[in-house]
């Protein structure tokens, strides 16, 4: 077995791992992103991006193996200030609502939530999965 090709491959993979498409725009890079899973789905990825000039939070939801129905699951997107006070809370949905089984790939859905106008003082955004209605 030749070690040099493996070392080169490992080096290339390490360098490409540093270049991520999930880097936030510089004006909102200070905002921390949090997630909360539910018994039905996991909030897998969260990132901020500008889409056509508008700020959006985007990501992926992964269906748990034992889960069947995801149509009753939604996302609570909450914006907080530095004191932990809620600046805005919205209920959002991922697409597709019923996450299909996929062969040899994770069962996933995506979401995109517009944030503009972003309340001043926002330091943390949390995306939490939740089943059913809020009481």
JOZI-V642568 format. One record per residue. RES is the residue in one small letter. SS is DSSP state (a for helix, b for strand, c for the rest). D_CENTER is the distance of its C-alpha to the mean C-alpha in Angstrom with 1 decimal. Layout:
res:RES ss:SS d_center:D_CENTER
res:RES ss:SS d_center:D_CENTER
//
This chain:
res:x ss:c d_center:40.6
res:x ss:c d_center:40.0
res:x ss:a d_center:37.8
res:x ss:a d_center:37.4
res:x ss:a d_center:35.3
res:x ss:a d_center:32.9
res:x ss:a d_center:32.7
res:x ss:a d_center:32.1
res:x ss:a d_center:29.3
res:x ss:a d_center:27.7
res:x ss:a d_center:28.0
res:x ss:a d_center:26.5
res:x ss:a d_center:23.5
res:x ss:a d_center:23.1
res:x ss:a d_center:23.4
res:x ss:a d_center:20.9
res:x ss:a d_center:18.3
res:x ss:a d_center:18.8
res:x ss:c d_center:18.0
res:x ss:c d_center:14.3
res:x ss:c d_center:12.8
res:x ss:c d_center:9.8
res:x ss:c d_center:12.4
res:x ss:c d_center:12.3
res:x ss:c d_center:15.5
res:x ss:a d_center:18.3
res:x ss:a d_center:19.0
res:x ss:a d_center:15.6
res:x ss:c d_center:15.3
res:x ss:c d_center:16.6
res:x ss:c d_center:13.8
res:x ss:b d_center:12.1
res:x ss:b d_center:8.5
res:x ss:b d_center:8.6
res:x ss:b d_center:7.4
res:x ss:b d_center:10.0
res:x ss:c d_center:11.0
res:x ss:c d_center:13.8
res:x ss:c d_center:16.9
res:x ss:c d_center:15.8
res:x ss:b d_center:12.1
res:x ss:b d_center:9.6
res:x ss:b d_center:6.0
res:x ss:b d_center:5.8
res:x ss:b d_center:3.5
res:x ss:b d_center:2.4
res:x ss:b d_center:5.7
res:x ss:b d_center:8.7
res:x ss:b d_center:11.4
res:x ss:b d_center:14.7
res:x ss:b d_center:15.4
res:x ss:c d_center:19.2
res:x ss:c d_center:19.5
res:x ss:b d_center:17.1
res:x ss:b d_center:14.1
res:x ss:b d_center:10.8
res:x ss:b d_center:7.2
res:x ss:b d_center:5.4
res:x ss:b d_center:3.1
res:x ss:b d_center:5.1
res:x ss:b d_center:7.2
res:x ss:b d_center:10.3
res:x ss:b d_center:13.6
res:x ss:c d_center:15.8
res:x ss:c d_center:19.1
res:x ss:c d_center:21.3
res:x ss:c d_center:19.5
res:x ss:c d_center:21.3
res:x ss:c d_center:20.3
res:x ss:c d_center:16.8
res:x ss:c d_center:18.3
res:x ss:c d_center:18.7
res:x ss:b d_center:15.1
res:x ss:b d_center:13.2
res:x ss:b d_center:10.4
res:x ss:b d_center:11.9
res:x ss:b d_center:10.5
res:x ss:b d_center:12.9
res:x ss:b d_center:14.2
res:x ss:b d_center:16.7
res:x ss:c d_center:19.6
res:x ss:c d_center:21.2
res:x ss:c d_center:23.2
res:x ss:c d_center:20.4
res:x ss:c d_center:21.5
res:x ss:b d_center:19.3
res:x ss:b d_center:19.5
res:x ss:b d_center:17.6
res:x ss:b d_center:16.0
res:x ss:b d_center:15.1
res:x ss:b d_center:14.6
res:x ss:b d_center:12.4
res:x ss:c d_center:12.3
res:x ss:c d_center:10.5
res:x ss:b d_center:12.9
res:x ss:c d_center:15.1
res:x ss:c d_center:15.7
res:x ss:c d_center:17.7
res:x ss:c d_center:15.8
res:x ss:c d_center:18.7
res:x ss:c d_center:20.0
res:x ss:c d_center:19.9
res:x ss:c d_center:22.6
res:x ss:c d_center:21.7
res:x ss:c d_center:18.0
res:x ss:c d_center:15.2
res:x ss:c d_center:14.9
res:x ss:b d_center:11.6
res:x ss:b d_center:10.4
res:x ss:b d_center:8.1
res:x ss:b d_center:7.5
res:x ss:b d_center:8.7
res:x ss:b d_center:10.1
res:x ss:b d_center:13.1
res:x ss:c d_center:13.8
res:x ss:c d_center:17.3
res:x ss:c d_center:19.5
res:x ss:c d_center:17.6
res:x ss:c d_center:19.8
res:x ss:c d_center:21.8
res:x ss:c d_center:21.2
res:x ss:c d_center:17.4
res:x ss:c d_center:16.5
res:x ss:b d_center:13.4
res:x ss:b d_center:10.5
res:x ss:b d_center:9.3
res:x ss:b d_center:7.1
res:x ss:b d_center:9.6
res:x ss:b d_center:10.6
res:x ss:b d_center:14.3
res:x ss:b d_center:17.3
res:x ss:c d_center:20.2
res:x ss:c d_center:21.4
res:x ss:c d_center:21.5
res:x ss:c d_center:25.0
//
